[in-house]
Amino acid sequence: MEHYERGMLAISMAGHDRGQVYVIWGEEGDIVFLVDGEHRPLAKPKKKNRRHMQVIKKIPEEWKNFPQQSITDEKIKYVLKCYKKRI
C-alpha cells in the first residue's frame, strides 16, 4: 500500500468522473479524499478508492509558493489549471 502526500495530483480512472484531475487532500485506509476546488471543495472532498485512480507522484511547483495553512479552493483551482496547461 502506497502512502500519498497531501498536494499530489491524481486522475480518476473509473466512475462517472473518469479523466478528471484532483488534488489528494487526505487518506484513510483504502479511501483517498480528493478535491478540485470547484465541484469538490475542501469542505466536501470526494471519497475515492485508491484502486480507481492514478497518482501523479510529482508535487506541482505551484504548491511551493503557498504555505500549507493558506490553501483555499481558489489556489487548488489555480494549481489544477496550471497542470492542465502543461499536458
Jmol script that loads the backbone (N, CA, C; Angstrom):
load data "model"
ATOM      1  N   MET A   1       0.840  -1.176   0.000  1.00  0.00           N
ATOM      2  CA  MET A   1       0.000   0.000   0.000  1.00  0.00           C
ATOM      3  C   MET A   1       0.888   1.242   0.000  1.00  0.00           C
ATOM      4  N   GLU A   2       0.654   2.105  -0.934  1.00  0.00           N
ATOM      5  CA  GLU A   2       1.453   3.315  -1.061  1.00  0.00           C
ATOM      6  C   GLU A   2       0.944   4.398  -0.126  1.00  0.00           C
ATOM      7  N   HIS A   3       1.840   5.301   0.230  1.00  0.00           N
ATOM      8  CA  HIS A   3       1.468   6.464   1.022  1.00  0.00           C
ATOM      9  C   HIS A   3       1.439   7.669   0.092  1.00  0.00           C
ATOM     10  N   TYR A   4       0.364   8.407   0.147  1.00  0.00           N
ATOM     11  CA  TYR A   4       0.227   9.593  -0.693  1.00  0.00           C
ATOM     12  C   TYR A   4       0.355  10.833   0.163  1.00  0.00           C
ATOM     13  N   GLU A   5       1.010  11.846  -0.375  1.00  0.00           N
ATOM     14  CA  GLU A   5       1.174  13.109   0.333  1.00  0.00           C
ATOM     15  C   GLU A   5       0.078  14.079  -0.079  1.00  0.00           C
ATOM     16  N   ARG A   6      -0.307  14.916   0.848  1.00  0.00           N
ATOM     17  CA  ARG A   6      -1.265  15.973   0.542  1.00  0.00           C
ATOM     18  C   ARG A   6      -0.641  16.892  -0.500  1.00  0.00           C
ATOM     19  N   GLY A   7      -1.390  17.188  -1.539  1.00  0.00           N
ATOM     20  CA  GLY A   7      -0.895  18.063  -2.597  1.00  0.00           C
ATOM     21  C   GLY A   7      -0.542  17.341  -3.877  1.00  0.00           C
ATOM     22  N   MET A   8      -0.397  16.014  -3.814  1.00  0.00           N
ATOM     23  CA  MET A   8      -0.143  15.260  -5.043  1.00  0.00           C
ATOM     24  C   MET A   8      -1.396  15.301  -5.913  1.00  0.00           C
ATOM     25  N   LEU A   9      -1.212  15.174  -7.193  1.00  0.00           N
ATOM     26  CA  LEU A   9      -2.335  15.142  -8.115  1.00  0.00           C
ATOM     27  C   LEU A   9      -2.706  13.704  -8.437  1.00  0.00           C
ATOM     28  N   ALA A  10      -3.980  13.496  -8.767  1.00  0.00           N
ATOM     29  CA  ALA A  10      -4.459  12.166  -9.126  1.00  0.00           C
ATOM     30  C   ALA A  10      -5.499  12.292 -10.230  1.00  0.00           C
ATOM     31  N   ILE A  11      -5.527  11.300 -11.102  1.00  0.00           N
ATOM     32  CA  ILE A  11      -6.501  11.252 -12.193  1.00  0.00           C
ATOM     33  C   ILE A  11      -7.457  10.103 -11.917  1.00  0.00           C
ATOM     34  N   SER A  12      -8.745  10.385 -11.993  1.00  0.00           N
ATOM     35  CA  SER A  12      -9.754   9.351 -11.802  1.00  0.00           C
ATOM     36  C   SER A  12      -9.750   8.417 -13.001  1.00  0.00           C
ATOM     37  N   MET A  13      -9.674   7.107 -12.734  1.00  0.00           N
ATOM     38  CA  MET A  13      -9.624   6.122 -13.801  1.00  0.00           C
ATOM     39  C   MET A  13     -10.921   5.330 -13.930  1.00  0.00           C
ATOM     40  N   ALA A  14     -11.855   5.515 -12.997  1.00  0.00           N
ATOM     41  CA  ALA A  14     -13.117   4.778 -13.034  1.00  0.00           C
ATOM     42  C   ALA A  14     -14.215   5.641 -12.440  1.00  0.00           C
ATOM     43  N   GLY A  15     -15.427   5.388 -12.891  1.00  0.00           N
ATOM     44  CA  GLY A  15     -16.576   6.127 -12.390  1.00  0.00           C
ATOM     45  C   GLY A  15     -17.024   7.213 -13.353  1.00  0.00           C
ATOM     46  N   HIS A  16     -18.055   7.939 -12.953  1.00  0.00           N
ATOM     47  CA  HIS A  16     -18.598   8.976 -13.827  1.00  0.00           C
ATOM     48  C   HIS A  16     -17.651  10.156 -14.002  1.00  0.00           C
ATOM     49  N   ASP A  17     -16.651  10.261 -13.137  1.00  0.00           N
ATOM     50  CA  ASP A  17     -15.682  11.360 -13.213  1.00  0.00           C
ATOM     51  C   ASP A  17     -14.367  10.935 -13.867  1.00  0.00           C
ATOM     52  N   ARG A  18     -14.382   9.852 -14.649  1.00  0.00           N
ATOM     53  CA  ARG A  18     -13.170   9.340 -15.298  1.00  0.00           C
ATOM     54  C   ARG A  18     -12.460  10.440 -16.088  1.00  0.00           C
ATOM     55  N   GLY A  19     -11.156  10.543 -15.882  1.00  0.00           N
ATOM     56  CA  GLY A  19     -10.357  11.539 -16.588  1.00  0.00           C
ATOM     57  C   GLY A  19     -10.221  12.855 -15.845  1.00  0.00           C
ATOM     58  N   GLN A  20     -10.972  13.045 -14.785  1.00  0.00           N
ATOM     59  CA  GLN A  20     -10.925  14.282 -14.000  1.00  0.00           C
ATOM     60  C   GLN A  20      -9.655  14.306 -13.153  1.00  0.00           C
ATOM     61  N   VAL A  21      -9.017  15.466 -13.065  1.00  0.00           N
ATOM     62  CA  VAL A  21      -7.804  15.626 -12.266  1.00  0.00           C
ATOM     63  C   VAL A  21      -8.193  16.233 -10.917  1.00  0.00           C
ATOM     64  N   TYR A  22      -7.663  15.653  -9.845  1.00  0.00           N
ATOM     65  CA  TYR A  22      -7.945  16.107  -8.489  1.00  0.00           C
ATOM     66  C   TYR A  22      -6.640  16.311  -7.732  1.00  0.00           C
ATOM     67  N   VAL A  23      -6.748  16.974  -6.578  1.00  0.00           N
ATOM     68  CA  VAL A  23      -5.649  17.104  -5.633  1.00  0.00           C
ATOM     69  C   VAL A  23      -5.953  16.173  -4.467  1.00  0.00           C
ATOM     70  N   ILE A  24      -4.967  15.380  -4.060  1.00  0.00           N
ATOM     71  CA  ILE A  24      -5.144  14.498  -2.911  1.00  0.00           C
ATOM     72  C   ILE A  24      -5.114  15.357  -1.652  1.00  0.00           C
ATOM     73  N   TRP A  25      -6.163  15.215  -0.835  1.00  0.00           N
ATOM     74  CA  TRP A  25      -6.266  16.031   0.366  1.00  0.00           C
ATOM     75  C   TRP A  25      -6.081  15.211   1.635  1.00  0.00           C
ATOM     76  N   GLY A  26      -6.239  13.902   1.524  1.00  0.00           N
ATOM     77  CA  GLY A  26      -6.038  13.045   2.687  1.00  0.00           C
ATOM     78  C   GLY A  26      -6.253  11.594   2.311  1.00  0.00           C
ATOM     79  N   GLU A  27      -5.986  10.708   3.260  1.00  0.00           N
ATOM     80  CA  GLU A  27      -6.208   9.287   3.011  1.00  0.00           C
ATOM     81  C   GLU A  27      -6.595   8.613   4.311  1.00  0.00           C
ATOM     82  N   GLU A  28      -7.349   7.542   4.172  1.00  0.00           N
ATOM     83  CA  GLU A  28      -7.800   6.773   5.328  1.00  0.00           C
ATOM     84  C   GLU A  28      -7.997   5.334   4.874  1.00  0.00           C
ATOM     85  N   GLY A  29      -7.027   4.504   5.123  1.00  0.00           N
ATOM     86  CA  GLY A  29      -7.095   3.120   4.656  1.00  0.00           C
ATOM     87  C   GLY A  29      -7.028   3.062   3.140  1.00  0.00           C
ATOM     88  N   ASP A  30      -8.021   2.425   2.512  1.00  0.00           N
ATOM     89  CA  ASP A  30      -8.073   2.324   1.050  1.00  0.00           C
ATOM     90  C   ASP A  30      -8.790   3.499   0.403  1.00  0.00           C
ATOM     91  N   ILE A  31      -9.288   4.432   1.198  1.00  0.00           N
ATOM     92  CA  ILE A  31     -10.026   5.583   0.685  1.00  0.00           C
ATOM     93  C   ILE A  31      -9.115   6.806   0.653  1.00  0.00           C
ATOM     94  N   VAL A  32      -9.165   7.527  -0.451  1.00  0.00           N
ATOM     95  CA  VAL A  32      -8.404   8.770  -0.606  1.00  0.00           C
ATOM     96  C   VAL A  32      -9.404   9.899  -0.797  1.00  0.00           C
ATOM     97  N   PHE A  33      -9.158  11.031  -0.149  1.00  0.00           N
ATOM     98  CA  PHE A  33     -10.039  12.186  -0.247  1.00  0.00           C
ATOM     99  C   PHE A  33      -9.470  13.146  -1.289  1.00  0.00           C
ATOM    100  N   LEU A  34     -10.287  13.476  -2.283  1.00  0.00           N
ATOM    101  CA  LEU A  34      -9.856  14.289  -3.414  1.00  0.00           C
ATOM    102  C   LEU A  34     -10.656  15.581  -3.475  1.00  0.00           C
ATOM    103  N   VAL A  35      -9.996  16.664  -3.878  1.00  0.00           N
ATOM    104  CA  VAL A  35     -10.662  17.962  -4.049  1.00  0.00           C
ATOM    105  C   VAL A  35     -10.241  18.557  -5.384  1.00  0.00           C
ATOM    106  N   ASP A  36     -11.122  19.406  -5.936  1.00  0.00           N
ATOM    107  CA  ASP A  36     -10.764  20.125  -7.152  1.00  0.00           C
ATOM    108  C   ASP A  36     -11.037  21.622  -7.037  1.00  0.00           C
ATOM    109  N   GLY A  37     -11.567  22.056  -5.886  1.00  0.00           N
ATOM    110  CA  GLY A  37     -11.783  23.476  -5.662  1.00  0.00           C
ATOM    111  C   GLY A  37     -13.069  24.017  -6.257  1.00  0.00           C
ATOM    112  N   GLU A  38     -13.690  23.267  -7.148  1.00  0.00           N
ATOM    113  CA  GLU A  38     -14.907  23.750  -7.808  1.00  0.00           C
ATOM    114  C   GLU A  38     -16.092  22.857  -7.455  1.00  0.00           C
ATOM    115  N   HIS A  39     -16.140  21.676  -8.043  1.00  0.00           N
ATOM    116  CA  HIS A  39     -17.239  20.748  -7.766  1.00  0.00           C
ATOM    117  C   HIS A  39     -17.015  20.000  -6.462  1.00  0.00           C
ATOM    118  N   ARG A  40     -15.774  19.823  -6.096  1.00  0.00           N
ATOM    119  CA  ARG A  40     -15.400  19.162  -4.847  1.00  0.00           C
ATOM    120  C   ARG A  40     -14.497  20.099  -4.043  1.00  0.00           C
ATOM    121  N   PRO A  41     -15.102  20.997  -3.245  1.00  0.00           N
ATOM    122  CA  PRO A  41     -14.303  21.942  -2.453  1.00  0.00           C
ATOM    123  C   PRO A  41     -13.679  21.268  -1.234  1.00  0.00           C
ATOM    124  N   LEU A  42     -12.843  22.010  -0.532  1.00  0.00           N
ATOM    125  CA  LEU A  42     -12.177  21.489   0.663  1.00  0.00           C
ATOM    126  C   LEU A  42     -13.181  21.045   1.722  1.00  0.00           C
ATOM    127  N   ALA A  43     -14.327  21.705   1.785  1.00  0.00           N
ATOM    128  CA  ALA A  43     -15.336  21.374   2.784  1.00  0.00           C
ATOM    129  C   ALA A  43     -16.053  20.063   2.494  1.00  0.00           C
ATOM    130  N   LYS A  44     -16.010  19.597   1.240  1.00  0.00           N
ATOM    131  CA  LYS A  44     -16.721  18.375   0.864  1.00  0.00           C
ATOM    132  C   LYS A  44     -15.873  17.565  -0.121  1.00  0.00           C
ATOM    133  N   PRO A  45     -14.798  16.940   0.361  1.00  0.00           N
ATOM    134  CA  PRO A  45     -13.932  16.177  -0.555  1.00  0.00           C
ATOM    135  C   PRO A  45     -14.609  14.915  -1.070  1.00  0.00           C
ATOM    136  N   LYS A  46     -14.166  14.459  -2.229  1.00  0.00           N
ATOM    137  CA  LYS A  46     -14.679  13.233  -2.834  1.00  0.00           C
ATOM    138  C   LYS A  46     -13.922  12.045  -2.252  1.00  0.00           C
ATOM    139  N   LYS A  47     -14.659  11.010  -1.882  1.00  0.00           N
ATOM    140  CA  LYS A  47     -14.035   9.777  -1.415  1.00  0.00           C
ATOM    141  C   LYS A  47     -13.849   8.874  -2.619  1.00  0.00           C
ATOM    142  N   LYS A  48     -12.641   8.380  -2.803  1.00  0.00           N
ATOM    143  CA  LYS A  48     -12.336   7.540  -3.965  1.00  0.00           C
ATOM    144  C   LYS A  48     -11.466   6.376  -3.518  1.00  0.00           C
ATOM    145  N   ASN A  49     -11.785   5.194  -3.985  1.00  0.00           N
ATOM    146  CA  ASN A  49     -10.964   4.031  -3.713  1.00  0.00           C
ATOM    147  C   ASN A  49      -9.638   4.211  -4.449  1.00  0.00           C
ATOM    148  N   ARG A  50      -8.551   3.937  -3.762  1.00  0.00           N
ATOM    149  CA  ARG A  50      -7.226   4.161  -4.367  1.00  0.00           C
ATOM    150  C   ARG A  50      -6.999   3.303  -5.607  1.00  0.00           C
ATOM    151  N   ARG A  51      -7.733   2.198  -5.769  1.00  0.00           N
ATOM    152  CA  ARG A  51      -7.590   1.362  -6.964  1.00  0.00           C
ATOM    153  C   ARG A  51      -8.202   2.026  -8.191  1.00  0.00           C
ATOM    154  N   HIS A  52      -9.050   3.023  -7.993  1.00  0.00           N
ATOM    155  CA  HIS A  52      -9.759   3.656  -9.097  1.00  0.00           C
ATOM    156  C   HIS A  52      -9.142   4.981  -9.518  1.00  0.00           C
ATOM    157  N   MET A  53      -7.884   5.196  -9.171  1.00  0.00           N
ATOM    158  CA  MET A  53      -7.220   6.439  -9.561  1.00  0.00           C
ATOM    159  C   MET A  53      -5.755   6.181  -9.861  1.00  0.00           C
ATOM    160  N   GLN A  54      -5.196   7.073 -10.650  1.00  0.00           N
ATOM    161  CA  GLN A  54      -3.774   7.028 -10.989  1.00  0.00           C
ATOM    162  C   GLN A  54      -3.132   8.264 -10.380  1.00  0.00           C
ATOM    163  N   VAL A  55      -2.107   8.069  -9.583  1.00  0.00           N
ATOM    164  CA  VAL A  55      -1.461   9.171  -8.882  1.00  0.00           C
ATOM    165  C   VAL A  55      -0.340   9.742  -9.735  1.00  0.00           C
ATOM    166  N   ILE A  56      -0.256  11.055  -9.758  1.00  0.00           N
ATOM    167  CA  ILE A  56       0.852  11.757 -10.384  1.00  0.00           C
ATOM    168  C   ILE A  56       1.802  12.088  -9.238  1.00  0.00           C
ATOM    169  N   LYS A  57       2.899  11.362  -9.149  1.00  0.00           N
ATOM    170  CA  LYS A  57       3.769  11.388  -7.970  1.00  0.00           C
ATOM    171  C   LYS A  57       4.426  12.744  -7.708  1.00  0.00           C
ATOM    172  N   LYS A  58       4.677  13.494  -8.748  1.00  0.00           N
ATOM    173  CA  LYS A  58       5.383  14.759  -8.574  1.00  0.00           C
ATOM    174  C   LYS A  58       4.421  15.834  -8.050  1.00  0.00           C
ATOM    175  N   ILE A  59       4.811  16.491  -6.971  1.00  0.00           N
ATOM    176  CA  ILE A  59       4.008  17.584  -6.428  1.00  0.00           C
ATOM    177  C   ILE A  59       4.269  18.817  -7.288  1.00  0.00           C
ATOM    178  N   PRO A  60       3.207  19.511  -7.740  1.00  0.00           N
ATOM    179  CA  PRO A  60       3.390  20.659  -8.640  1.00  0.00           C
ATOM    180  C   PRO A  60       4.228  21.777  -8.021  1.00  0.00           C
ATOM    181  N   GLU A  61       4.984  22.455  -8.865  1.00  0.00           N
ATOM    182  CA  GLU A  61       5.832  23.571  -8.430  1.00  0.00           C
ATOM    183  C   GLU A  61       5.006  24.697  -7.805  1.00  0.00           C
ATOM    184  N   GLU A  62       3.773  24.877  -8.269  1.00  0.00           N
ATOM    185  CA  GLU A  62       2.928  25.967  -7.770  1.00  0.00           C
ATOM    186  C   GLU A  62       2.643  25.839  -6.273  1.00  0.00           C
ATOM    187  N   TRP A  63       2.656  24.610  -5.741  1.00  0.00           N
ATOM    188  CA  TRP A  63       2.396  24.419  -4.309  1.00  0.00           C
ATOM    189  C   TRP A  63       3.493  25.031  -3.458  1.00  0.00           C
ATOM    190  N   LYS A  64       4.694  25.126  -3.982  1.00  0.00           N
ATOM    191  CA  LYS A  64       5.811  25.640  -3.190  1.00  0.00           C
ATOM    192  C   LYS A  64       5.644  27.118  -2.858  1.00  0.00           C
ATOM    193  N   ASN A  65       4.789  27.820  -3.593  1.00  0.00           N
ATOM    194  CA  ASN A  65       4.543  29.238  -3.340  1.00  0.00           C
ATOM    195  C   ASN A  65       3.543  29.463  -2.215  1.00  0.00           C
ATOM    196  N   PHE A  66       2.788  28.423  -1.831  1.00  0.00           N
ATOM    197  CA  PHE A  66       1.726  28.565  -0.836  1.00  0.00           C
ATOM    198  C   PHE A  66       2.081  27.826   0.452  1.00  0.00           C
ATOM    199  N   PRO A  67       2.008  28.496   1.598  1.00  0.00           N
ATOM    200  CA  PRO A  67       2.138  27.757   2.865  1.00  0.00           C
ATOM    201  C   PRO A  67       0.934  26.833   3.047  1.00  0.00           C
ATOM    202  N   GLN A  68       1.104  25.686   3.683  1.00  0.00           N
ATOM    203  CA  GLN A  68       0.023  24.706   3.841  1.00  0.00           C
ATOM    204  C   GLN A  68      -1.201  25.286   4.542  1.00  0.00           C
ATOM    205  N   GLN A  69      -1.026  26.237   5.448  1.00  0.00           N
ATOM    206  CA  GLN A  69      -2.147  26.787   6.194  1.00  0.00           C
ATOM    207  C   GLN A  69      -3.028  27.690   5.339  1.00  0.00           C
ATOM    208  N   SER A  70      -2.511  28.193   4.241  1.00  0.00           N
ATOM    209  CA  SER A  70      -3.268  29.161   3.449  1.00  0.00           C
ATOM    210  C   SER A  70      -3.870  28.562   2.179  1.00  0.00           C
ATOM    211  N   ILE A  71      -4.025  27.249   2.106  1.00  0.00           N
ATOM    212  CA  ILE A  71      -4.599  26.616   0.919  1.00  0.00           C
ATOM    213  C   ILE A  71      -6.100  26.864   0.903  1.00  0.00           C
ATOM    214  N   THR A  72      -6.595  27.361  -0.221  1.00  0.00           N
ATOM    215  CA  THR A  72      -8.022  27.613  -0.403  1.00  0.00           C
ATOM    216  C   THR A  72      -8.476  26.937  -1.690  1.00  0.00           C
ATOM    217  N   ASP A  73      -9.792  26.939  -1.900  1.00  0.00           N
ATOM    218  CA  ASP A  73     -10.333  26.360  -3.123  1.00  0.00           C
ATOM    219  C   ASP A  73      -9.810  27.084  -4.367  1.00  0.00           C
ATOM    220  N   GLU A  74      -9.636  28.394  -4.276  1.00  0.00           N
ATOM    221  CA  GLU A  74      -9.134  29.163  -5.417  1.00  0.00           C
ATOM    222  C   GLU A  74      -7.704  28.768  -5.775  1.00  0.00           C
ATOM    223  N   LYS A  75      -6.883  28.505  -4.775  1.00  0.00           N
ATOM    224  CA  LYS A  75      -5.498  28.097  -5.030  1.00  0.00           C
ATOM    225  C   LYS A  75      -5.444  26.691  -5.623  1.00  0.00           C
ATOM    226  N   ILE A  76      -6.354  25.828  -5.191  1.00  0.00           N
ATOM    227  CA  ILE A  76      -6.426  24.484  -5.770  1.00  0.00           C
ATOM    228  C   ILE A  76      -6.820  24.568  -7.237  1.00  0.00           C
ATOM    229  N   LYS A  77      -7.808  25.415  -7.560  1.00  0.00           N
ATOM    230  CA  LYS A  77      -8.210  25.596  -8.962  1.00  0.00           C
ATOM    231  C   LYS A  77      -7.045  26.126  -9.788  1.00  0.00           C
ATOM    232  N   TYR A  78      -6.242  27.035  -9.216  1.00  0.00           N
ATOM    233  CA  TYR A  78      -5.100  27.596  -9.920  1.00  0.00           C
ATOM    234  C   TYR A  78      -4.068  26.518 -10.236  1.00  0.00           C
ATOM    235  N   VAL A  79      -3.758  25.676  -9.252  1.00  0.00           N
ATOM    236  CA  VAL A  79      -2.763  24.615  -9.450  1.00  0.00           C
ATOM    237  C   VAL A  79      -3.244  23.635 -10.518  1.00  0.00           C
ATOM    238  N   LEU A  80      -4.515  23.251 -10.474  1.00  0.00           N
ATOM    239  CA  LEU A  80      -5.049  22.325 -11.474  1.00  0.00           C
ATOM    240  C   LEU A  80      -5.061  22.950 -12.866  1.00  0.00           C
ATOM    241  N   LYS A  81      -5.354  24.240 -12.931  1.00  0.00           N
ATOM    242  CA  LYS A  81      -5.349  24.937 -14.224  1.00  0.00           C
ATOM    243  C   LYS A  81      -3.929  24.964 -14.809  1.00  0.00           C
ATOM    244  N   CYS A  82      -2.935  25.230 -13.985  1.00  0.00           N
ATOM    245  CA  CYS A  82      -1.536  25.236 -14.441  1.00  0.00           C
ATOM    246  C   CYS A  82      -1.129  23.845 -14.912  1.00  0.00           C
ATOM    247  N   TYR A  83      -1.549  22.796 -14.205  1.00  0.00           N
ATOM    248  CA  TYR A  83      -1.217  21.434 -14.610  1.00  0.00           C
ATOM    249  C   TYR A  83      -1.848  21.102 -15.964  1.00  0.00           C
ATOM    250  N   LYS A  84      -3.113  21.460 -16.141  1.00  0.00           N
ATOM    251  CA  LYS A  84      -3.803  21.134 -17.392  1.00  0.00           C
ATOM    252  C   LYS A  84      -3.205  21.879 -18.580  1.00  0.00           C
ATOM    253  N   LYS A  85      -2.625  23.063 -18.343  1.00  0.00           N
ATOM    254  CA  LYS A  85      -1.967  23.795 -19.425  1.00  0.00           C
ATOM    255  C   LYS A  85      -0.719  23.054 -19.912  1.00  0.00           C
ATOM    256  N   ARG A  86      -0.038  22.365 -18.988  1.00  0.00           N
ATOM    257  CA  ARG A  86       1.206  21.680 -19.328  1.00  0.00           C
ATOM    258  C   ARG A  86       0.990  20.383 -20.102  1.00  0.00           C
ATOM    259  N   ILE A  87      -0.165  19.748 -19.925  1.00  0.00           N
ATOM    260  CA  ILE A  87      -0.358  18.458 -20.596  1.00  0.00           C
ATOM    261  C   ILE A  87      -1.021  18.609 -21.943  1.00  0.00           C
TER     262      ILE A  87
END
end "model"
wireframe off; spacefill off
backbone 0.3
color backbone group
